[in-house]
Amino acid sequence: MSRFYAPPGSVSGGNIILRGREAHHAKDVIRLKAGDEIAVFDGTGKEYSGVIDKILKEEVVIKINKTSQKKPDDRRLALVQAIPKLNKMDTIVEKATELGVERIIPVITARTVVRADDSRAGLKAGRWRKIAVTASKQCGRVTVPEINEIMSFEDSLSFVRGHELAVIPCLCEGTEGIRTVLKDSGAKSAIAFIGPEGDFTEDEVRSARAKGVVPVSLGREVLRSDTAAISVLSVLNYELRWRDGD
């Protein structure tokens, strides 16, 4: 069964309406027809199943047969990511979505090579939101991670509040092994800060420490920014959701 995304405001009177990219994909790409079964999620935890009732010029109208609501997950995972070179951020957003991240915060650090000016920052965030929607569709999520606008590293530290565990992998002295930090942590919410290709500066790590973020080591190898993000999120996802057999 084909699966699509529609925001909550698309539901009305027992119908749900696909518009824009989703309608185009349904009509013109996979060429669904009236009477075809379809599944739609709204990003808030609700998923709908039904059949296509009408295919209009710019809309696809689905008659809802069943609605299900997923229980909110109290185990939250967030990623603060220094924007890497090329299109690596696209992959990070996609994989972070698959790993259950609820929020992605793209940041500019002292050693970040990419510098998004004001005119392009919104476009980049919009692109990443589209990637998150597509990844959510493909992996079966019924929520879509929040993608924040690009901000400074210092501003991103405000997101530490509200998370039981905060880690910052870095190459500085005085780090603890991530396994040691996670051992018996019992955390249900975590946030990870991933640096750029040149790592965080000493001042940035110092600022993070002051907010309660724990500097950690990921082992002997020096990982690229995108590899580090996926590695840390995989470990935290296991720790938060699967370690106790949930």
C-alpha positions as CSV (number, residue, x, y, z in Angstrom):
1,M,0.0,0.0,0.0
2,S,1.4,3.4,-1.0
3,R,2.1,5.8,1.9
4,F,1.9,9.6,1.9
5,Y,2.2,12.6,4.2
6,A,-0.4,15.2,4.8
7,P,-0.4,17.9,7.5
8,P,-3.2,17.8,10.2
9,G,-5.1,20.6,8.5
10,S,-5.7,18.3,5.4
11,V,-8.3,16.2,7.3
12,S,-11.9,17.3,7.0
13,G,-15.3,15.5,7.1
14,G,-14.0,12.0,6.8
15,N,-11.7,12.8,4.0
16,I,-8.0,13.6,3.8
17,I,-6.6,15.7,0.9
18,L,-3.1,15.4,-0.6
19,R,-1.7,18.6,-2.2
20,G,1.5,19.8,-3.7
21,R,4.4,17.3,-4.0
22,E,2.4,14.5,-2.4
23,A,-0.5,14.9,-4.9
24,H,1.9,15.0,-7.8
25,H,3.7,11.9,-6.6
26,A,0.4,10.0,-6.3
27,K,-1.1,11.2,-9.6
28,D,1.9,11.5,-11.9
29,V,4.7,9.4,-10.6
30,I,3.1,6.2,-9.4
31,R,-0.2,6.9,-11.2
32,L,-2.7,5.9,-8.6
33,K,-6.4,5.8,-9.6
34,A,-9.7,6.2,-7.9
35,G,-10.5,3.2,-5.8
36,D,-6.8,2.4,-4.9
37,E,-6.0,1.8,-1.3
38,I,-3.7,4.3,0.4
39,A,-2.1,5.1,3.7
40,V,-1.5,8.7,5.0
41,F,0.2,10.0,8.2
42,D,0.0,13.5,9.5
43,G,3.2,13.8,11.4
44,T,1.5,14.0,14.8
45,G,1.2,10.3,15.4
46,K,-2.0,9.7,13.5
47,E,-2.2,7.4,10.5
48,Y,-5.1,7.0,8.2
49,S,-6.0,4.2,5.7
50,G,-8.6,4.6,3.0
51,V,-9.3,4.6,-0.7
52,I,-8.8,7.3,-3.3
53,D,-12.2,9.0,-3.9
54,K,-11.3,11.7,-6.4
55,I,-8.3,12.8,-8.4
56,L,-8.6,16.5,-9.2
57,K,-6.2,18.8,-11.0
58,E,-4.2,19.8,-7.9
59,E,-5.6,17.5,-5.2
60,V,-6.1,13.8,-4.4
61,V,-9.1,13.2,-2.1
62,I,-9.0,10.1,0.1
63,K,-12.0,8.6,1.9
64,I,-10.8,7.6,5.4
65,N,-11.8,4.1,6.4
66,K,-9.6,3.7,9.5
67,T,-7.7,6.0,11.9
68,S,-5.0,4.9,14.3
69,Q,-3.1,6.9,16.9
70,K,0.4,6.0,18.0
71,K,1.1,6.6,21.7
72,P,3.6,9.5,22.2
73,D,7.2,8.3,22.8
74,D,8.6,9.7,26.0
75,R,12.1,8.6,24.9
76,R,13.4,11.6,23.0
77,L,16.5,12.0,20.9
78,A,17.8,15.2,19.4
79,L,20.8,16.0,17.2
80,V,22.8,19.3,17.0
81,Q,24.8,19.0,13.8
82,A,27.5,21.3,12.5
83,I,26.8,21.7,8.8
84,P,29.3,19.6,6.8
85,K,30.6,20.2,3.3
86,L,28.8,19.2,0.1
87,N,25.4,17.5,0.5
88,K,26.4,15.4,3.5
89,M,23.7,17.1,5.6
90,D,21.1,15.5,3.4
91,T,22.3,12.1,4.3
92,I,22.5,13.0,8.0
93,V,18.9,14.2,8.0
94,E,17.7,11.1,6.3
95,K,19.5,8.7,8.6
96,A,18.7,10.6,11.7
97,T,15.0,10.4,10.8
98,E,15.3,6.7,10.3
99,L,17.0,6.4,13.8
100,G,14.0,8.1,15.5
101,V,15.4,11.6,16.1
102,E,12.7,14.1,17.1
103,R,14.6,17.3,16.4
104,I,17.6,18.2,14.2
105,I,19.3,21.5,14.9
106,P,21.8,22.6,12.1
107,V,24.5,24.9,13.5
108,I,27.4,27.0,12.4
109,T,30.5,26.5,14.5
110,A,33.9,28.3,14.5
111,R,35.4,25.7,12.1
112,T,32.3,25.1,10.0
113,V,33.4,25.5,6.3
114,V,29.8,26.0,5.0
115,R,28.5,29.5,5.7
116,A,24.8,29.9,4.8
117,D,23.8,33.5,4.2
118,D,20.4,34.8,5.3
119,S,18.9,34.4,1.8
120,R,19.8,30.7,1.6
121,A,19.5,29.5,5.1
122,G,15.7,29.2,4.9
123,L,16.0,27.3,1.6
124,K,18.4,24.8,3.1
125,A,16.1,24.2,6.1
126,G,13.2,23.8,3.8
127,R,15.1,21.2,1.8
128,W,16.0,19.2,4.9
129,R,12.4,19.3,6.0
130,K,11.4,17.7,2.7
131,I,14.0,15.0,3.1
132,A,12.8,14.3,6.6
133,V,9.2,13.9,5.3
134,T,10.4,11.5,2.6
135,A,12.5,9.5,5.1
136,S,9.6,9.3,7.5
137,K,7.3,7.9,4.7
138,Q,9.9,5.3,3.8
139,C,10.8,4.0,7.2
140,G,7.2,3.8,8.6
141,R,7.4,6.7,11.1
142,V,4.1,8.5,11.9
143,T,5.9,11.6,13.1
144,V,8.3,13.9,11.3
145,P,11.4,15.3,13.1
146,E,11.4,19.1,13.7
147,I,14.1,20.8,11.6
148,N,15.2,24.0,13.2
149,E,16.5,27.0,11.3
150,I,20.3,27.3,11.1
151,M,21.7,28.8,14.3
152,S,25.0,29.4,16.1
153,F,26.6,26.8,18.3
154,E,26.1,29.0,21.3
155,D,22.4,29.4,20.7
156,S,22.0,25.6,20.2
157,L,23.2,25.0,23.8
158,S,19.8,26.2,25.0
159,F,18.4,22.8,23.8
160,V,20.4,20.9,26.5
161,R,17.7,21.9,28.9
162,G,15.0,19.3,29.0
163,H,17.3,16.3,28.1
164,E,18.5,14.0,30.7
165,L,21.7,13.2,28.8
166,A,23.8,15.4,26.6
167,V,27.1,14.4,24.9
168,I,29.6,16.1,22.6
169,P,32.0,13.7,20.8
170,C,35.3,15.5,20.4
171,L,39.1,15.0,20.1
172,C,39.9,17.2,23.1
173,E,41.6,15.9,26.3
174,G,39.6,14.8,29.3
175,T,36.9,12.9,27.4
176,E,35.2,9.8,28.7
177,G,34.4,6.8,26.6
178,I,30.8,6.9,25.4
179,R,30.2,3.4,26.8
180,T,31.2,4.6,30.3
181,V,28.9,7.6,30.1
182,L,26.0,5.5,29.0
183,K,26.5,2.7,31.5
184,D,23.5,2.6,33.8
185,S,22.5,6.1,32.7
186,G,18.8,5.2,32.6
187,A,18.2,8.3,30.5
188,K,15.0,8.5,28.5
189,S,16.0,11.6,26.6
190,A,19.3,12.6,25.0
191,I,20.9,15.2,22.8
192,A,24.1,14.8,20.8
193,F,26.3,17.6,19.5
194,I,28.3,16.7,16.4
195,G,31.1,18.9,15.2
196,P,32.5,19.9,11.8
197,E,35.3,18.3,9.9
198,G,37.9,20.2,12.0
199,D,36.2,19.3,15.3
200,F,34.9,21.7,18.0
201,T,37.3,24.4,19.4
202,E,38.4,24.3,23.0
203,D,36.2,27.3,23.7
204,E,33.1,25.5,22.3
205,V,33.7,22.4,24.3
206,R,34.2,24.6,27.4
207,S,30.9,26.3,26.8
208,A,29.2,22.9,26.3
209,R,30.6,21.6,29.6
210,A,29.3,24.6,31.4
211,K,25.8,23.6,30.2
212,G,26.2,20.1,31.4
213,V,27.2,18.5,28.1
214,V,29.7,15.6,28.6
215,P,32.7,15.4,26.2
216,V,33.0,11.8,25.0
217,S,35.3,9.7,22.9
218,L,34.1,7.4,20.1
219,G,37.3,5.3,20.0
220,R,40.7,5.4,18.5
221,E,39.6,6.2,14.9
222,V,38.8,9.8,13.9
223,L,35.3,9.7,12.3
224,R,34.1,12.1,9.6
225,S,31.2,14.4,10.7
226,D,28.5,12.4,9.0
227,T,29.9,9.1,10.2
228,A,30.1,10.3,13.7
229,A,26.5,11.5,13.6
230,I,25.1,8.2,12.5
231,S,27.3,6.3,14.9
232,V,26.3,8.3,18.0
233,L,22.7,8.3,17.1
234,S,22.7,4.5,16.6
235,V,24.2,4.1,20.1
236,L,21.8,6.5,21.7
237,N,18.8,5.0,19.9
238,Y,19.7,1.6,21.3
239,E,20.3,3.0,24.8
240,L,17.0,4.9,24.9
241,R,14.7,2.4,23.2
242,W,16.1,-1.1,23.0
243,R,18.6,-1.8,25.8
244,D,15.8,-2.9,28.2
245,G,13.9,-4.8,25.6
246,D,11.3,-2.2,24.7
